[in-house]
Amino acid sequence: MENSSDILKQVRKIEIKTRGLSNDIFAGRYHSAFKGRGMSFSEVREYQIGDDVRDIDWNVTARSSMPHIKTYEEERELTMMLLVDVSGSRMFGSTTKLKKNMVTEIAAVLAFSAAQNNDKVGCMFFSDKVEKFIPPKKGKSHILMIIRELIEFKPQSNKTDIATALRYLTNAIKKRCTTFVLSDFMDVDGESANFEDALKIASGKHDMVAIRVYDRRETSLPDVGIITLKDAESDEKVWIDTSSARVREKYSSNWITLNGVIDGALKKARVDSAFIATGEDYVKSLMKLFKIR
């Protein structure tokens, strides 16, 4: 059990690293990637060459017999929500970092980037239920509190139900916000993702972004003889012989299928995503994500 002093040291260490990244690397990138996602209607004016035809107000155009478009103002105050998966699978990692560690750092970078943009930041921890909800607020002390929770939070359940978290978000946050779901997204039943319908609804209301964190050992097995594998969410254990090429091939094939189902669900819901491995440089992945938006 970590004491308060150890946790404060971890918070401070993460703050120094992630706040520096937010200031030096992501300065302006977050704002340019997510500005305009929170827009309020301003007025209607006549269409001018070069205007986006998607902004045409057809009702006014019909009444005036002249094309008119809606203009918008960027809302000064935007909101970011971090939906963090705290199920048992987050405690896996074959490198120097667990999936939990990667999620914590990435969430901190995103939170400081939003704070630098003077946005509110909220957080939700979920397993197969909503474990904790932190309402959106501004300020450094609020961000540090979220980071501390990311480090020390102990969930009541090890299972995963992403749909429950998404439905809670849809009901709890009425105003459109930018939402990052940080998870391995291993909530799949056969060839379908259990969260697909809830994600489509949530992405229709909010600007949803998926941060998929995985470990490379989940994609393939080394040839190391007979080993025990344990399901972190059900505690079920199985013995497998990794010296068998057929076993290793089946393991890799299962990952490819799982990955395809998750990727397909995100694309159907039109949700942008970043795919980040433990021990990987997540800065490049986030920069690429910001660039494509």
Secondary structure, 3 states (H helix, E strand, C coil): CCCHHHHHHHHHHHHHHHHHHHHHCCCCHHHHHHCCCCEEEEEEEECCCCCCHHHECHHHHHHHCCCEEEEEEECCCCEEEEEEECCHHHHCCCCCCCHHHHHHHHHHHHHHHHHHCCCEEEEEEECCCEEEEEEEECCHHHHHHHHHHHHHCCCCCCCCCHHHHHHHHHHHCCCCCEEEEEECCCCEECCEECCHHHHHHHHHHCEEEEEEEECHHHCCCCCCCEEEEECCCCCCEEEEECCCHHHHHHHHHHHHHHHHHHHHHHHHCCCEEEEEECCCCHHHHHHHHHHHC
